[in-house]
Every structure is written in C-alpha cells, then in structure tokens.
C-alpha cells in the first residue's frame, strides 16, 4: 500500500484498513505456524503496512 493512498483516506476508512490488515496478519501467522506459508516475507510487509496505517491514523486523529 502506498503512503499517498493512505493519506487520501478518512480516519474511518483507515480504521477499516487496519482491521483488514490485522486479519491478514493473523492468517499469515497461522499459516506460518502450520508450515503452510512459503513466502515469509509477506509477514514483514503486512507488519510494516500496519505500522504505516497506525501512524497516519494517529496523525489524522490528532489533527482533528
């Protein structure tokens, strides 16, 4: 996910995006635990996208 796309979203949309990313992260962790995940780099990418989303969400909430 690109930073510009995240800045263009409202706080409610960012919250929905964050929930979706957390679900994906949980799914990837379960796949990793059961040895079904072949590309473990996906975990890192999702974790960083979660951090980006949280950062932009906190900036938008504090601005209001």
N, CA, C and O atoms as CSV, one atom per row, in Angstrom:
chain,resi,resn,atom,element,x,y,z
A,1,UNK,N,N,0.848,-1.167,0.000
A,1,UNK,CA,C,0.000,0.000,0.000
A,1,UNK,C,C,0.895,1.232,0.000
A,1,UNK,O,O,1.866,1.316,0.753
A,2,UNK,N,N,0.555,2.166,-0.843
A,2,UNK,CA,C,1.330,3.397,-0.957
A,2,UNK,C,C,0.888,4.397,0.104
A,2,UNK,O,O,-0.273,4.425,0.512
A,3,UNK,N,N,1.838,5.214,0.538
A,3,UNK,CA,C,1.575,6.214,1.565
A,3,UNK,C,C,0.533,7.218,1.081
A,3,UNK,O,O,-0.349,7.611,1.845
A,4,UNK,N,N,0.625,7.636,-0.178
A,4,UNK,CA,C,-0.318,8.621,-0.707
A,4,UNK,C,C,-1.748,8.104,-0.667
A,4,UNK,O,O,-2.681,8.872,-0.432
A,5,UNK,N,N,-1.924,6.814,-0.893
A,5,UNK,CA,C,-3.259,6.223,-0.833
A,5,UNK,C,C,-3.806,6.309,0.590
A,5,UNK,O,O,-4.991,6.576,0.788
A,6,UNK,N,N,-2.948,6.083,1.570
A,6,UNK,CA,C,-3.392,6.124,2.957
A,6,UNK,C,C,-3.739,7.536,3.394
A,6,UNK,O,O,-4.715,7.739,4.116
A,7,UNK,N,N,-2.948,8.516,2.964
A,7,UNK,CA,C,-3.235,9.898,3.341
A,7,UNK,C,C,-4.551,10.383,2.737
A,7,UNK,O,O,-5.181,11.290,3.282
A,8,UNK,N,N,-4.971,9.800,1.633
A,8,UNK,CA,C,-6.206,10.209,0.986
A,8,UNK,C,C,-7.458,9.642,1.640
A,8,UNK,O,O,-8.569,10.037,1.285
A,9,UNK,N,N,-7.297,8.721,2.591
A,9,UNK,CA,C,-8.447,8.085,3.224
A,9,UNK,C,C,-8.848,8.820,4.496
A,9,UNK,O,O,-8.037,9.490,5.135
A,10,UNK,N,N,-10.112,8.676,4.841
A,10,UNK,CA,C,-10.625,9.268,6.074
A,10,UNK,C,C,-10.229,8.373,7.258
A,10,UNK,O,O,-9.834,7.225,7.058
A,11,UNK,N,N,-10.331,8.890,8.482
A,11,UNK,CA,C,-10.000,8.056,9.647
A,11,UNK,C,C,-10.837,6.779,9.746
A,11,UNK,O,O,-10.335,5.741,10.178
A,12,UNK,N,N,-12.102,6.850,9.351
A,12,UNK,CA,C,-12.935,5.647,9.387
A,12,UNK,C,C,-12.446,4.602,8.384
A,12,UNK,O,O,-12.413,3.408,8.679
A,13,UNK,N,N,-12.070,5.068,7.207
A,13,UNK,CA,C,-11.535,4.149,6.192
A,13,UNK,C,C,-10.198,3.572,6.644
A,13,UNK,O,O,-9.911,2.401,6.395
A,14,UNK,N,N,-9.389,4.375,7.299
A,14,UNK,CA,C,-8.110,3.879,7.818
A,14,UNK,C,C,-8.331,2.823,8.893
A,14,UNK,O,O,-7.592,1.841,8.969
A,15,UNK,N,N,-9.338,3.024,9.712
A,15,UNK,CA,C,-9.649,2.036,10.751
A,15,UNK,C,C,-10.069,0.717,10.116
A,15,UNK,O,O,-9.662,-0.349,10.578
A,16,UNK,N,N,-10.874,0.779,9.067
A,16,UNK,CA,C,-11.282,-0.440,8.358
A,16,UNK,C,C,-10.076,-1.125,7.705
A,16,UNK,O,O,-9.959,-2.351,7.724
A,17,UNK,N,N,-9.199,-0.326,7.138
A,17,UNK,CA,C,-7.983,-0.861,6.519
A,17,UNK,C,C,-7.115,-1.547,7.569
A,17,UNK,O,O,-6.550,-2.611,7.314
A,18,UNK,N,N,-7.009,-0.943,8.740
A,18,UNK,CA,C,-6.214,-1.515,9.825
A,18,UNK,C,C,-6.788,-2.854,10.272
A,18,UNK,O,O,-6.040,-3.807,10.491
A,19,UNK,N,N,-8.093,-2.930,10.409
A,19,UNK,CA,C,-8.722,-4.195,10.800
A,19,UNK,C,C,-8.477,-5.288,9.761
A,19,UNK,O,O,-8.221,-6.442,10.105
A,20,UNK,N,N,-8.557,-4.912,8.498
A,20,UNK,CA,C,-8.309,-5.888,7.428
A,20,UNK,C,C,-6.860,-6.372,7.465
A,20,UNK,O,O,-6.595,-7.562,7.292
A,21,UNK,N,N,-5.929,-5.451,7.690
A,21,UNK,CA,C,-4.516,-5.840,7.758
A,21,UNK,C,C,-4.237,-6.732,8.960
A,21,UNK,O,O,-3.431,-7.658,8.868
A,22,UNK,N,N,-4.890,-6.466,10.079
A,22,UNK,CA,C,-4.700,-7.306,11.259
A,22,UNK,C,C,-5.242,-8.713,11.022
A,22,UNK,O,O,-4.671,-9.690,11.507
A,23,UNK,N,N,-6.340,-8.818,10.279
A,23,UNK,CA,C,-6.871,-10.144,9.934
A,23,UNK,C,C,-5.902,-10.899,9.022
A,23,UNK,O,O,-5.680,-12.098,9.190
A,24,UNK,N,N,-5.332,-10.181,8.062
A,24,UNK,CA,C,-4.360,-10.800,7.160
A,24,UNK,C,C,-3.139,-11.255,7.947
A,24,UNK,O,O,-2.616,-12.344,7.710
A,25,UNK,N,N,-2.683,-10.430,8.878
A,25,UNK,CA,C,-1.523,-10.791,9.685
A,25,UNK,C,C,-1.799,-12.052,10.503
A,25,UNK,O,O,-0.949,-12.939,10.586
A,26,UNK,N,N,-2.971,-12.131,11.097
A,26,UNK,CA,C,-3.328,-13.317,11.866
A,26,UNK,C,C,-3.334,-14.562,10.982
A,26,UNK,O,O,-2.820,-15.613,11.365
A,27,UNK,N,N,-3.918,-14.427,9.801
A,27,UNK,CA,C,-3.967,-15.545,8.868
A,27,UNK,C,C,-2.561,-16.001,8.473
A,27,UNK,O,O,-2.278,-17.198,8.426
A,28,UNK,N,N,-1.685,-15.033,8.190
A,28,UNK,CA,C,-0.310,-15.377,7.808
A,28,UNK,C,C,0.438,-16.037,8.962
A,28,UNK,O,O,1.222,-16.962,8.752
A,29,UNK,N,N,0.194,-15.559,10.180
A,29,UNK,CA,C,0.863,-16.171,11.341
A,29,UNK,C,C,0.410,-17.614,11.527
A,29,UNK,O,O,1.220,-18.479,11.862
A,30,UNK,N,N,-0.869,-17.878,11.314
A,30,UNK,CA,C,-1.370,-19.248,11.440
A,30,UNK,C,C,-0.783,-20.140,10.346
A,30,UNK,O,O,-0.424,-21.289,10.600
A,31,UNK,N,N,-0.689,-19.604,9.129
A,31,UNK,CA,C,-0.080,-20.367,8.042
A,31,UNK,C,C,1.389,-20.659,8.344
A,31,UNK,O,O,1.882,-21.749,8.052
A,32,UNK,N,N,2.077,-19.695,8.920
A,32,UNK,CA,C,3.487,-19.875,9.263
A,32,UNK,C,C,3.642,-20.934,10.358
A,32,UNK,O,O,4.559,-21.755,10.314
A,33,UNK,N,N,2.745,-20.907,11.327
A,33,UNK,CA,C,2.823,-21.859,12.430
A,33,UNK,C,C,2.554,-23.289,11.973
A,33,UNK,O,O,3.093,-24.237,12.544
A,34,UNK,N,N,1.719,-23.447,10.940
A,34,UNK,CA,C,1.395,-24.786,10.450
A,34,UNK,C,C,2.241,-25.179,9.237
A,34,UNK,O,O,1.930,-26.141,8.536
A,35,UNK,N,N,3.307,-24.424,9.004
A,35,UNK,CA,C,4.249,-24.717,7.914
A,35,UNK,C,C,3.612,-24.641,6.533
A,35,UNK,O,O,4.066,-25.327,5.617
A,36,UNK,N,N,2.571,-23.826,6.358
A,36,UNK,CA,C,1.919,-23.687,5.061
A,36,UNK,C,C,2.352,-22.427,4.328
A,36,UNK,O,O,2.051,-22.265,3.146
A,37,UNK,N,N,3.050,-21.538,5.013
A,37,UNK,CA,C,3.459,-20.274,4.408
A,37,UNK,C,C,4.816,-20.457,3.744
A,37,UNK,O,O,5.800,-20.799,4.401
A,38,UNK,N,N,4.858,-20.227,2.433
A,38,UNK,CA,C,6.124,-20.398,1.717
A,38,UNK,C,C,6.894,-19.085,1.607
A,38,UNK,O,O,8.124,-19.086,1.632
A,39,UNK,N,N,6.181,-17.970,1.485
A,39,UNK,CA,C,6.835,-16.668,1.356
A,39,UNK,C,C,6.705,-15.918,2.685
A,39,UNK,O,O,5.733,-15.198,2.912
A,40,UNK,N,N,7.696,-16.098,3.555
A,40,UNK,CA,C,7.628,-15.489,4.883
A,40,UNK,C,C,7.840,-13.983,4.832
A,40,UNK,O,O,7.616,-13.301,5.833
A,41,UNK,N,N,8.262,-13.454,3.705
A,41,UNK,CA,C,8.434,-12.011,3.552
A,41,UNK,C,C,7.097,-11.284,3.644
A,41,UNK,O,O,7.062,-10.095,3.961
A,42,UNK,N,N,6.011,-11.977,3.372
A,42,UNK,CA,C,4.677,-11.379,3.460
A,42,UNK,C,C,4.383,-10.896,4.872
A,42,UNK,O,O,3.712,-9.878,5.049
A,43,UNK,N,N,4.872,-11.607,5.874
A,43,UNK,CA,C,4.676,-11.196,7.258
A,43,UNK,C,C,5.287,-9.830,7.512
A,43,UNK,O,O,4.673,-8.984,8.162
A,44,UNK,N,N,6.480,-9.611,7.011
A,44,UNK,CA,C,7.173,-8.340,7.202
A,44,UNK,C,C,6.436,-7.207,6.486
A,44,UNK,O,O,6.292,-6.112,7.029
A,45,UNK,N,N,5.979,-7.475,5.284
A,45,UNK,CA,C,5.281,-6.457,4.505
A,45,UNK,C,C,3.984,-6.047,5.199
A,45,UNK,O,O,3.682,-4.858,5.298
A,46,UNK,N,N,3.222,-7.023,5.676
A,46,UNK,CA,C,1.960,-6.721,6.345
A,46,UNK,C,C,2.223,-5.977,7.650
A,46,UNK,O,O,1.496,-5.041,7.980
A,47,UNK,N,N,3.249,-6.377,8.395
A,47,UNK,CA,C,3.564,-5.711,9.647
A,47,UNK,C,C,3.921,-4.245,9.418
A,47,UNK,O,O,3.521,-3.377,10.194
A,48,UNK,N,N,4.660,-3.976,8.373
A,48,UNK,CA,C,5.017,-2.593,8.054
A,48,UNK,C,C,3.814,-1.795,7.566
A,48,UNK,O,O,3.694,-0.609,7.874
A,49,UNK,N,N,2.925,-2.425,6.811
A,49,UNK,CA,C,1.712,-1.735,6.377
A,49,UNK,C,C,0.816,-1.392,7.568
A,49,UNK,O,O,0.166,-0.347,7.579
A,50,UNK,N,N,0.785,-2.267,8.558
A,50,UNK,CA,C,0.034,-1.985,9.781
A,50,UNK,C,C,0.630,-0.770,10.479
A,50,UNK,O,O,-0.101,0.115,10.924
A,51,UNK,N,N,1.943,-0.726,10.576
A,51,UNK,CA,C,2.605,0.410,11.231
A,51,UNK,C,C,2.339,1.702,10.473
A,51,UNK,O,O,2.086,2.736,11.091
A,52,UNK,N,N,2.392,1.663,9.151
A,52,UNK,CA,C,2.108,2.860,8.348
A,52,UNK,C,C,0.681,3.349,8.590
A,52,UNK,O,O,0.439,4.542,8.773
A,53,UNK,N,N,-0.245,2.411,8.586
A,53,UNK,CA,C,-1.645,2.766,8.766
A,53,UNK,C,C,-1.887,3.360,10.147
A,53,UNK,O,O,-2.604,4.351,10.280
A,54,UNK,N,N,-1.291,2.759,11.180
A,54,UNK,CA,C,-1.449,3.285,12.531
A,54,UNK,C,C,-0.855,4.673,12.664
A,54,UNK,O,O,-1.430,5.535,13.329
A,55,UNK,N,N,0.295,4.899,12.036
A,55,UNK,CA,C,0.946,6.204,12.111
A,55,UNK,C,C,0.078,7.277,11.474
A,55,UNK,O,O,-0.140,8.336,12.064
A,56,UNK,N,N,-0.413,7.009,10.286
A,56,UNK,CA,C,-1.232,8.009,9.572
A,56,UNK,C,C,-2.561,8.201,10.297
A,56,UNK,O,O,-3.066,9.321,10.368
A,57,UNK,N,N,-3.130,7.134,10.829
A,57,UNK,CA,C,-4.380,7.256,11.580
A,57,UNK,C,C,-4.189,8.128,12.812
A,57,UNK,O,O,-5.042,8.965,13.109
A,58,UNK,N,N,-3.097,7.951,13.528
A,58,UNK,CA,C,-2.869,8.771,14.723
A,58,UNK,C,C,-2.626,10.232,14.339
A,58,UNK,O,O,-3.056,11.133,15.060
A,59,UNK,N,N,-1.954,10.479,13.230
A,59,UNK,CA,C,-1.755,11.860,12.774
A,59,UNK,C,C,-3.075,12.528,12.443
A,59,UNK,O,O,-3.298,13.688,12.790
A,60,UNK,N,N,-3.953,11.789,11.765
A,60,UNK,CA,C,-5.246,12.354,11.367
A,60,UNK,C,C,-6.137,12.597,12.584
A,60,UNK,O,O,-6.846,13.602,12.637
A,61,UNK,N,N,-6.109,11.703,13.545
A,61,UNK,CA,C,-6.938,11.856,14.745
A,61,UNK,C,C,-6.439,13.032,15.569
A,61,UNK,O,O,-7.248,13.790,16.103
A,62,UNK,N,N,-5.127,13.205,15.685
A,62,UNK,CA,C,-4.567,14.292,16.476
A,62,UNK,C,C,-4.759,15.643,15.793
A,62,UNK,O,O,-4.797,16.668,16.474
A,63,UNK,N,N,-4.880,15.670,14.470
A,63,UNK,CA,C,-5.096,16.921,13.742
A,63,UNK,C,C,-6.493,17.462,14.001
A,63,UNK,O,O,-6.691,18.674,14.091
A,64,UNK,N,N,-7.446,16.574,14.119
A,64,UNK,CA,C,-8.855,16.998,14.257
A,64,UNK,C,C,-9.131,17.691,15.563
A,64,UNK,O,O,-10.263,18.100,15.818
